Amino acid sequence: MLQIDKVNGEAPEAVKQKILFKNLTPIHPYEKLKLEHSQSEYGTRMVDLIAPIGKGQRSLIVAPPYSGKTTLLKNIAAGIEANHPEVILIFLLIDERPEEVTDVARSVKGEVISSTFDEHPERHIQVAEMAIEKAKRWAEYGKDVVVLLDSMTRLARAHNVMTPHSGKTLSGGLDAMAFLKPRQFCGAARKFEEGGSLTVIASVLVDTESRQDEHIYEEFKGTANMEIHMERALLDLRIYPPINVGKSKTRREELLLAPDVLNKVWVLRKFTSQMDSAESLEMLIEQFSKTDTNAEFLERMVDNATYSNVSARTNARPKR
């Protein structure tokens, strides 16, 4: 070897100055990732309002099977690509169907790393570790990185198969030590005081009639600082995206939203709290269809006439 030109895409001199990932100072996310990119893409518009994602967020998309979680992840990726071209995007598919891998690879401009369901669990773990370690190296250089994982449930299952038994088995046949690596994966998400961030947006399966999957969700829900809940009842009513407005939320959202926007979002939440999940979602979709942007929607929302019309209609309808 005569000379080293680049290390991780950067000049060799930059390696000497970077701080190791574990030594960087984590802080609360305060820079919002804008996802809104199309008038008709209601999912990302809804996320921007009710559960905004910041650089360094640790996000969970809690969803039952066939609820469109992968589609929502693809739309989130499209929103990031459209509004934040400087962000490094990694889409990680674990234990996935081959046709889904092809679809995502053709839809997402960022890097797609995958393993399919016919591969060994060791391979699932290998690609996940490769993706998160690559993301960490970029974050050390002060870059903003987003990792979208589908899904954390399948990654935890793979670790449960491959982890040597510790002698302590949890409900659903999960070994207590099987969560160590997945928690480290999820815990890597953080915003750094020195600059740069690593955002993890992962899907988690629920309502699968599996005690193992329910326990995996219970294990991770306390670690996330943002959650989007997709609901089977809304899916049965054929309302898309089947997002439960009341349950979806972001911790410290006041750091991500401008004060005037935050006040309007609080009013919106107070208003939708008087409805059930289907009514609130239908109301939002109806208003989104009449407005081109979220800014226009919020302006219309404060109009007393709009509110009184929606309120009168809501009061006239029986509770589901």
C-alpha positions as CSV (number, residue, x, y, z in Angstrom):
1,M,0.0,0.0,0.0
2,L,1.5,3.3,-1.1
3,Q,-0.9,5.7,0.3
4,I,-4.4,6.1,1.9
5,D,-6.7,8.4,-0.1
6,K,-9.9,8.2,1.9
7,V,-11.3,6.5,5.0
8,N,-15.1,6.1,5.1
9,G,-15.3,8.7,2.3
10,E,-13.3,11.3,4.2
11,A,-9.7,12.5,4.1
12,P,-7.4,10.6,6.4
13,E,-6.7,13.7,8.4
14,A,-10.3,13.9,9.5
15,V,-10.0,10.5,11.1
16,K,-7.5,11.8,13.6
17,Q,-9.8,14.6,14.7
18,K,-13.1,12.7,15.0
19,I,-14.5,11.7,18.4
20,L,-15.5,8.1,19.0
21,F,-19.2,7.4,19.0
22,K,-19.4,6.4,22.6
23,N,-17.7,9.6,23.7
24,L,-20.1,11.9,21.9
25,T,-22.6,13.9,24.0
26,P,-26.2,12.9,23.4
27,I,-28.9,15.6,23.7
28,H,-32.6,15.9,23.0
29,P,-33.4,16.2,19.3
30,Y,-34.2,19.8,18.3
31,E,-33.9,19.8,14.5
32,K,-37.1,18.6,12.8
33,L,-37.0,16.3,9.8
34,K,-39.7,17.6,7.5
35,L,-41.5,14.7,5.8
36,E,-44.3,16.4,4.0
37,H,-43.5,16.2,0.3
38,S,-46.8,15.6,-1.5
39,Q,-50.4,16.9,-1.1
40,S,-51.9,13.5,-1.4
41,E,-49.4,11.7,0.8
42,Y,-51.4,11.9,4.0
43,G,-49.3,9.6,6.1
44,T,-46.2,11.8,6.2
45,R,-48.3,15.0,6.6
46,M,-49.9,13.4,9.6
47,V,-46.6,12.3,11.1
48,D,-45.3,15.9,10.7
49,L,-48.1,17.2,12.8
50,I,-49.0,14.6,15.5
51,A,-45.6,12.9,15.9
52,P,-42.8,14.9,14.4
53,I,-39.4,13.3,13.9
54,G,-36.2,15.1,14.8
55,K,-32.6,14.4,13.9
56,G,-31.5,11.9,16.5
57,Q,-35.0,10.6,17.2
58,R,-35.6,7.0,18.4
59,S,-38.8,6.2,16.7
60,L,-41.2,3.2,16.6
61,I,-43.9,2.4,14.1
62,V,-46.2,0.1,16.1
63,A,-48.3,-1.8,13.5
64,P,-50.3,-5.0,13.0
65,P,-49.6,-7.1,10.0
66,Y,-50.7,-5.9,6.5
67,S,-51.3,-2.3,7.9
68,G,-49.0,-0.6,5.4
69,K,-46.0,-0.1,7.7
70,T,-43.5,-0.7,5.0
71,T,-45.3,1.7,2.7
72,L,-45.2,4.4,5.5
73,L,-41.5,3.8,5.9
74,K,-41.0,4.2,2.1
75,N,-43.0,7.5,2.2
76,I,-40.9,8.7,5.2
77,A,-37.8,7.9,3.2
78,A,-39.2,9.8,0.2
79,G,-40.0,12.8,2.5
80,I,-36.4,12.8,3.8
81,E,-34.9,12.6,0.3
82,A,-37.1,15.4,-0.9
83,N,-36.5,17.8,2.0
84,H,-33.1,16.8,3.4
85,P,-30.8,15.8,0.6
86,E,-27.9,16.2,3.0
87,V,-29.1,13.3,5.2
88,I,-27.5,9.9,4.7
89,L,-30.3,7.4,4.3
90,I,-30.1,3.7,5.0
91,F,-33.1,1.4,4.6
92,L,-32.6,-1.9,6.4
93,L,-34.9,-4.8,5.7
94,I,-34.6,-7.9,7.9
95,D,-36.2,-11.3,7.2
96,E,-38.2,-9.8,4.4
97,R,-40.0,-11.1,1.4
98,P,-37.8,-10.9,-1.7
99,E,-40.3,-9.0,-3.7
100,E,-40.6,-6.4,-1.0
101,V,-36.8,-6.0,-1.1
102,T,-37.0,-5.3,-4.9
103,D,-39.8,-2.8,-4.4
104,V,-38.0,-0.9,-1.7
105,A,-34.7,-0.9,-3.7
106,R,-36.5,0.6,-6.7
107,S,-38.4,3.2,-4.6
108,V,-35.7,4.5,-2.3
109,K,-32.7,6.5,-3.5
110,G,-30.7,5.8,-0.4
111,E,-28.8,2.7,0.4
112,V,-30.9,-0.5,0.8
113,I,-29.5,-3.3,2.9
114,S,-31.5,-6.5,3.2
115,S,-31.8,-10.1,4.2
116,T,-34.7,-12.3,3.0
117,F,-36.8,-14.8,5.0
118,D,-35.1,-17.8,3.4
119,E,-31.7,-16.9,4.9
120,H,-30.1,-18.0,8.2
121,P,-30.9,-15.9,11.3
122,E,-27.1,-15.3,11.5
123,R,-27.3,-13.4,8.2
124,H,-30.1,-11.2,9.6
125,I,-27.9,-10.2,12.5
126,Q,-24.9,-9.7,10.3
127,V,-26.6,-7.2,7.9
128,A,-28.2,-5.3,10.9
129,E,-24.8,-4.9,12.6
130,M,-23.2,-3.8,9.4
131,A,-25.8,-1.1,8.8
132,I,-25.8,0.3,12.3
133,E,-22.0,0.4,12.5
134,K,-21.7,2.1,9.2
135,A,-24.3,4.7,10.4
136,K,-22.2,5.2,13.6
137,R,-19.1,5.9,11.6
138,W,-20.9,8.6,9.5
139,A,-22.3,10.2,12.7
140,E,-18.7,10.4,14.2
141,Y,-17.9,12.6,11.2
142,G,-20.7,15.0,12.1
143,K,-23.1,13.7,9.4
144,D,-26.9,13.3,9.9
145,V,-27.8,9.7,9.3
146,V,-31.3,8.1,9.2
147,V,-31.7,4.3,9.5
148,L,-35.1,2.9,8.7
149,L,-35.6,-0.7,10.0
150,D,-38.3,-3.1,9.0
151,S,-38.6,-4.7,11.4
152,M,-37.3,-4.6,15.0
153,T,-39.5,-7.6,15.8
154,R,-37.8,-9.8,13.2
155,L,-34.4,-8.7,14.3
156,A,-35.2,-9.6,17.9
157,R,-36.5,-13.0,16.8
158,A,-33.2,-13.7,15.0
159,H,-31.2,-12.7,18.1
160,N,-33.4,-15.0,20.2
161,V,-32.5,-17.9,17.9
162,M,-28.8,-17.2,17.8
163,T,-28.1,-16.1,21.4
164,P,-26.8,-18.9,23.7
165,H,-29.4,-19.6,26.3
166,S,-28.7,-17.7,29.6
167,G,-31.0,-20.0,31.6
168,K,-33.6,-17.2,32.1
169,T,-36.5,-17.5,29.7
170,L,-39.2,-14.8,29.4
171,S,-42.8,-15.2,28.3
172,G,-43.1,-16.3,24.6
173,G,-40.0,-18.3,24.8
174,L,-37.6,-15.3,24.6
175,D,-34.2,-15.5,26.2
176,A,-33.4,-12.6,28.5
177,M,-30.1,-11.9,26.8
178,A,-31.7,-11.9,23.3
179,F,-32.7,-8.2,23.8
180,L,-29.1,-7.0,24.4
181,K,-28.1,-6.4,20.8
182,P,-31.5,-5.1,19.5
183,R,-31.5,-2.6,22.4
184,Q,-28.0,-1.4,21.5
185,F,-29.3,-1.0,17.9
186,C,-32.2,1.1,19.0
187,G,-30.1,3.0,21.6
188,A,-27.6,4.1,19.0
189,A,-30.1,6.8,17.9
190,R,-29.2,10.1,19.3
191,K,-28.5,13.8,18.5
192,F,-25.0,14.9,19.4
193,E,-23.9,18.2,21.0
194,E,-20.7,18.1,19.0
195,G,-22.7,17.9,15.7
196,G,-24.2,15.1,13.7
197,S,-27.0,12.7,14.6
198,L,-28.2,9.1,14.1
199,T,-31.9,8.6,13.7
200,V,-33.5,5.2,13.9
201,I,-37.1,4.7,12.7
202,A,-38.1,1.0,13.3
203,S,-41.3,-0.9,12.8
204,V,-42.6,-3.2,15.5
205,L,-45.3,-5.9,15.0
206,V,-48.3,-6.1,17.3
207,D,-51.7,-8.0,17.2
208,T,-50.0,-11.1,15.7
209,E,-51.5,-13.5,18.3
210,S,-47.9,-14.2,19.4
211,R,-46.9,-13.7,23.0
212,Q,-43.3,-13.4,21.7
213,D,-44.1,-10.4,19.5
214,E,-46.1,-8.7,22.2
215,H,-43.2,-9.1,24.6
216,I,-40.8,-7.6,22.1
217,Y,-43.0,-4.5,21.7
218,E,-43.3,-4.2,25.5
219,E,-39.5,-4.3,25.8
220,F,-38.9,-1.5,23.3
221,K,-41.8,0.9,23.9
222,G,-40.1,2.4,26.9
223,T,-36.9,3.1,25.0
224,A,-38.4,5.1,22.1
225,N,-39.0,8.9,22.3
226,M,-41.5,8.9,19.4
227,E,-44.2,6.4,18.5
228,I,-46.6,6.1,15.6
229,H,-49.5,3.6,16.3
230,M,-51.3,2.0,13.4
231,E,-54.6,0.3,14.4
232,R,-56.2,-2.8,13.1
233,A,-59.8,-1.4,13.7
234,L,-59.0,1.5,11.3
235,L,-57.5,-1.0,8.8
236,D,-60.8,-3.0,8.9
237,L,-62.7,0.2,8.1
238,R,-60.4,0.6,5.0
239,I,-59.1,4.0,6.2
240,Y,-55.5,4.6,5.1
241,P,-53.1,5.3,6.6
242,P,-54.6,3.6,9.7
243,I,-52.8,5.8,12.2
244,N,-54.3,6.3,15.7
245,V,-54.0,10.0,16.2
246,G,-54.5,9.9,20.0
247,K,-51.8,7.3,20.7
248,S,-49.1,8.6,18.3
249,K,-46.8,11.1,20.0
250,T,-43.3,12.5,20.3
251,R,-41.6,13.4,23.6
252,R,-40.4,17.0,23.9
253,E,-42.2,18.0,20.7
254,E,-41.8,21.6,21.8
255,L,-38.2,21.4,20.8
256,L,-39.1,20.4,17.2
257,L,-42.1,22.7,16.4
258,A,-42.2,26.5,16.2
259,P,-44.2,28.0,19.0
260,D,-47.1,29.1,16.8
261,V,-47.3,25.7,15.1
262,L,-47.1,23.9,18.5
263,N,-50.0,25.9,19.9
264,K,-52.1,24.9,16.9
265,V,-51.1,21.3,17.2
266,W,-52.1,21.3,20.8
267,V,-55.5,22.7,19.9
268,L,-55.8,20.0,17.2
269,R,-55.0,17.3,19.8
270,K,-57.5,18.7,22.2
271,F,-60.2,18.8,19.5
272,T,-59.5,15.2,18.2
273,S,-59.4,13.8,21.8
274,Q,-63.2,14.3,21.9
275,M,-63.6,11.8,19.0
276,D,-62.8,8.1,18.6
277,S,-59.9,7.1,16.5
278,A,-61.8,6.6,13.3
279,E,-63.6,9.9,13.5
280,S,-60.4,11.9,14.2
281,L,-58.6,10.1,11.3
282,E,-61.4,10.7,8.9
283,M,-61.6,14.4,9.9
284,L,-57.8,14.8,9.3
285,I,-57.9,13.1,5.9
286,E,-60.9,15.2,4.9
287,Q,-59.1,18.4,5.8
288,F,-55.9,17.3,4.2
289,S,-57.7,16.6,0.9
290,K,-58.9,20.3,0.9
291,T,-55.5,21.8,1.6
292,D,-52.2,21.6,-0.3
293,T,-49.8,21.9,2.7
294,N,-49.9,21.4,6.5
295,A,-49.3,25.2,6.9
296,E,-52.5,25.8,4.9
297,F,-54.3,23.2,7.0
298,L,-53.3,24.8,10.3
299,E,-54.4,28.2,9.0
300,R,-57.8,26.8,8.1
301,M,-58.0,24.9,11.4
302,V,-58.1,28.1,13.4
303,D,-61.0,29.4,11.4
304,N,-64.0,29.2,13.7
305,A,-66.3,28.3,10.8
306,T,-64.3,25.3,9.9
307,Y,-64.2,24.1,13.5
308,S,-67.9,24.7,14.0
309,N,-68.8,22.7,10.9
310,V,-66.7,19.8,11.8
311,S,-67.8,19.9,15.4
312,A,-71.5,19.9,14.5
313,R,-71.0,17.0,12.2
314,T,-69.1,15.1,14.9
315,N,-71.7,15.7,17.6
316,A,-74.4,14.5,15.2
317,R,-72.7,11.1,14.6
318,P,-73.0,8.3,17.1
319,K,-69.8,7.0,18.8
320,R,-68.4,3.9,17.1
